[in-house]
Amino acid sequence: MKLAKRIHHNIQFFQQQFNNSTDLVVRQFTINIPGIREIAGALIFFDGLISNQLITDSILDPILHEASQFQQPIDADILTFLKESVLTNAEHSETNDADKVTLAVMMGEVALLIDGYNTALTIAVQGWAHRSIQSSQSEGVIRGPRDSFVEAINPNLMLIRRRLRDPSLVFERIQIGNRGQNDVVIAYIKDIANEDLVLEVRKRLKKVDLDVILDSGYIEQLIEDDWWSPFNTIQDTERPDEVVAGLTEGRVAILVDNSPFALLAPTTFNTQMMSPEDYYVRWPAANFVRLIRFIASFVSFVTPSLYIALISFHPEMIPTQLALSVAASREGLPFPSFIEALIMELSLELLREAGIRLPGPIGQTIGIVGGLIVGEAAVNAGIVSPIMVIVVAMTAIAGFIVPTYTLSFGLRMSRFFLMIATSFFGLYGLTLGLLIILGHLATLTSFGVSYLSPWAPLNLKDLRDSVIRFPWHSLKQRPRYTLADDPTRQSQDTPKRGQNKQKRGKQ
């Protein structure tokens, strides 16, 4: 629908379009330019989405005061004159499409209407309140940047641009949502990211058909390769340094307005096991922590199932003294080992979720004190054995070391599958369950990339940044799985081991 030339028709249209909502503001005024008759004008905007100070300083004051003092003859029409000679705001556009004006107003812009013109100026003066930039709540580090994304998308883009001062960095903004019309930004480095990957991301986003996008989690679930898997095939992060690192590897980032979490695609199991801090410390320390992380995640994954297998099916594999101690601690227990483990694991998950949902200080109390009280009470009541409490405690502590929260969900759910398989077949069931999960991971893809890359298919060069990390001098190539257009990360002239020392010696 096109705008009308009479301003009162346009005002009436927008009031009906927005159902006379109480937060819709129509600010009418009169432009008095010497030598020209008085012309009616109006500003249309939503209260709370705009900056009142910006409206006053960059729109109303110039129009009502500076335009009235203009002494030169006006060669162009009034709207062009205001746009080119009066308004001080840099971000504005002209359109005669009523739907575009409606969308702009809902996005926090101001629509300037002039009587006698069937076009409007939409001026960007957004000024809604948003959370200030704070440290990451879900991906903490000791060494590294402390800032994280917020709910407003423009500050998030600033955090990326400030770190990556590359003219090839591209932000593509689109609107998704039949009713919400939320801003979604595709970020990539043009001469690094594979063009087919960018096209695929753009294609999947354009297929999203939903009323409103409230968080990037909506987008993640609608564009992922395997929605039925417990493992996420798109990485989410609230750290801008993590996004920048992914962009320089040839990956594509997706940012959603009103969400502090960005998405990175493609992703692999190996990528999600990495912490940003692994690259901020020297490689020996990083390798030490990585080995602990992989071992601890495996311990958390299999320990309850291994306990069930050894207690119920293979007690002969336990050392004699330990077997006698375990048998004594389990004497009089009413439940088999599987039910015992299931009760404690479900209690652990209940305490974990309760600690997250409750306010901060109370949540920490529930997580620590609640675990101690429940474990001690269960042992004293003869419901579980003391060694089961130790097993669950090891599982909980080791599980917290997984750096990606969404990946830990998949591991936690798969742990119950292993426990069920082990309760039927013992160690054979545990082995079979591990093979099934491994086979499932091998079938997963993330935008066409194998989820187990670089292990399957095997890529020896990418193994330099997997379970262990080689020194930066050895990481000259970007990861192969991204199929980056520019595969070189460092020049071949990067100093190798001992070269800097030799140069200092010559000096």
Secondary structure, DSSP 8 states (H G I E B T S, - for coil): -B--SSHHHHHHHHHHHTTT-TTEEEEEEEE--TTS--EEEEEEEETTTB-HHHHIIIIIHIIIIIGGG--S---S-HHHHIIIII---S-EEEE-BHHHHHHHHHTTEEEEEETT-S-EEEEE-B--------B-SSS--SSS--B---SSHHHHHHHHHHH---TTEEEEEEEE-SSS-EEEEEEEETTTS-HHHHHHHHHHHHT---S---SHHHHHHHH-S-TTSSS-SSEEES-HHHHHHHHHTT-EEEEETT-S-EEEES--HHHHT--GGGGTS-HHHHHHHHHHHHHHHHHHHHHHHHHHHHHHT-GGGS-HHHHHHHHHHTTT-SS-HHHHHHHHHHHHHHHHHHHHHS-HHHHHHIIIIIHHHHHHHHHHTTSS-HHHHHHHHHHHHHHTT-S-HHHHHHHHHHHHHHHHHHHHHTHHHHHHHHHHHHHHHHH-EETTEETTTTTTTT-TTGGGBSSSB--GGG--B--GGGT-SS-BSS-TTS--TTHHHHHHHH-
